[in-house]
Amino acid sequence: MKELQSIFLRSAISEAVDFTHRNIVADSKTVSGQSPAPGTLLSLLLASPALKAYPKEWHDRFLNSFERGETEIPQVNDLGIFTIQEINGFKGVYAFLQDAQHWNWWGVITSTRPKRDDLCEMSTLSHSGAVQLALKYHWLLSGYELNHWYGLLPHTKPVKQTMKRLWGTDFGGTLNATMFQQKLSAELNVSPFWLNTALWEMSRL
């Protein structure tokens, strides 16, 4: 345990996590303000996973396809602005929105101030990294305390890489990885939310 404390609780990691969270808030405000649904979770879902403002034409295509009940995201090759990772992220977002509409979560997605419990509980509707990141962005944008988060955590490529380096496994999926982070965070006396960002930062650093 002392070895893990020396890895996670050093000042460089704490400073990096705080810096990243501040940047996420600033970037979330920017992209949300340029979205057709400013201040909502929907605005950040439309900007995830890269957290950048995509052109209005893309927003219109995406939302029009969704409103027509089409099963997949619209073609985007002609726009020439997306990476494969971003396209895959939007596929996860699209499926999440379909499930959220089916389970009557649409009011939360379009609310500028959703309840903390609603965000945590809604995280179980998808294991998509883009969706989990958008929920994380909105939690920070809303100013909620990190230690109040109890939902699933983003199991993104950087987090998986750090886990593999430290423990030889990425724990196989979002649910198992979240459970492990919850256990480890209790031992380190930090929040799982904070630890998830620390894992991301360790991959970057």
N, C-alpha and C positions, 0 to 999 in steps of 0.2 A: 504493500500500500504506500509506503514511503516513496518508492520509486515512481508510482503513478502521481503522487502529489507533487513530486519534483518536476514531472513532465507537464502536468496540466495547470498547476497553480503558480507557475513562475510569472513574473511581472510582464514579460514580453507577450505571453498568451493573453493575459487579462487585458492589456492595453490594446492588443489587436482585436479582440472580441468587442470591446467597447467602441473602438474606431469603426469597425464594420457595422455594428448596430446603428451608429449615428448616420453612417453613409446610406444604409438601407432606408432609414426614415426620410432623409433628404431626397433620395432618388424616388422613393415611393410617392412623396408629395408631388414631385415633378411629373412623373408619368401618369399619376392618377388625375392630375389637373388637366392633362391633355387627352383624357379618355372621354368617350361618350357617356360614361357613368362615373363622374369624379367622386372620389372619396369612398368608394365602395369596394368590397372584395372583388366584384366583377371587373373593376378597372385594373386591379392588380393581376387577376387571372388573364386578362388580355395583354398583359405586359410580361408575364412569366414564361420561361424561366430566366430570361436575360435581364429582366427588369429595365426595359427601355421602351420608349414611346414608338409604337409602330404606326405607319400611316393610316389615315382615316379610311382609305380604300380597303385596307385589310380588316379593320374593325367592322366596316359595313358588310363585307363579304361573310365574315365569320358569324356575325349576329343575324344576318338575313338567312343564312343556311340553317342556323339553330331555330329561328322562328318558323321556318318552313318545315321543320321536323326532319331534315335530312340526316342520314345516319353517320355521315363523316364530314370532316372539315372540308371547305372548298379548296379547289386547286390553287396553288400559290406560286407555281414555277415561273409564271410570267412576271411576277413582281421582282424576282431576283434579289431578295433581301434576307432570306432566311437560311440558317444553317440546318443540317439534318437534326441536330439536337433540338433546335427551336421547333421544327415541324413536329417531331415526336412529342415534345412537351405540349404543344397545342392539341395533339390528338388526345392526350391524357386529360387536358382541360375540358375539351369538348365532351368526352365521355362523363366526366365529373358533373358538368352542367346538366347533362341529360338525366343522370341519377338524382341530382339535387332537385330538379324540377319534379321528377317522379315522386320523391319523398317529401315534397312541400318545404324545401329549404330555400326557395327562391327569394323570399322576403329577407332572409339573412344575407344572401349574396348581394342584394341591391340596397342594403341598409348602410348608411354612413357611420353608424355606431352599433354594430351587432353586439349582442351579449357575449361575455367571455365564454360561458359554458357552450353557447351555440357554436362558436368557432372551434372549440376543442372537440365537441361531439361530431361536428361535420367533417373533421379531419379523417374520420374512419370510413368515409364514403369512397376514398381513393388512396392508392399507394403510389400515385404518380408524383415524381419529384417536383414537377412544375406546379402541381396543385398544392403540395405541402409547402413549397417555398412561398407561394402567394399567400397562404394562410399565415405563415411566419411573418411575411412583410406586413400584412394587415394588422397582426397582433402588435408589432412594433409601432406602426403608424398610429394605432389607437392609443398607445401609451400605457398598455397594460403591463403589470408586473411580470417579469420573466418566470418567477417561481409559481405563478398561478396557472401556467400552461400544463395540461395533463393529456393532451391529444397525441396523435402520431407525429413523429419528427421527420424532417426531410432526409431521405436516405439517398443522397446524391453521390455522384462519382467521387468527389473529393473526400467525403465522409467514409465511403467504402474503402478508398485507398488507405486512409489513415488507420482504419480498423484492421485491415489486412496486415499492415506493417507492425502494428502493436500486438495483435492477438492471432494473426494468421488466418482470419476469417472475417467476412463482412456480415456474418450472422444470417445470411440467406434471404433477407427481405425486410421490409419496413417495420412490420410488427415486432419481429424478434430483435431487430436492431434498436428499436425504441425501448423495448423492455430492458435490454442490456444497458442502455444509456440511463434509464431511470434508476437502475440498481447502482451503477457506478457513480452517478451524481449524488446519491444518498451517502455513499461512502466518502466522497470528496467534499460533501457539504456545499454543493453548488446546485443550481437548477438544471434539469435535463435540457431545457431550452438553451441555456448558456453553454452547456457541454457540447451540444450539437454544433454550435457555431465554433467552439474551440477545436473540434475535430476537423471542421472545414478549414480553419485557419492553419492548423498544423500541416495539412496537406499543401497549402499554398506556401507556407514558410519553409 
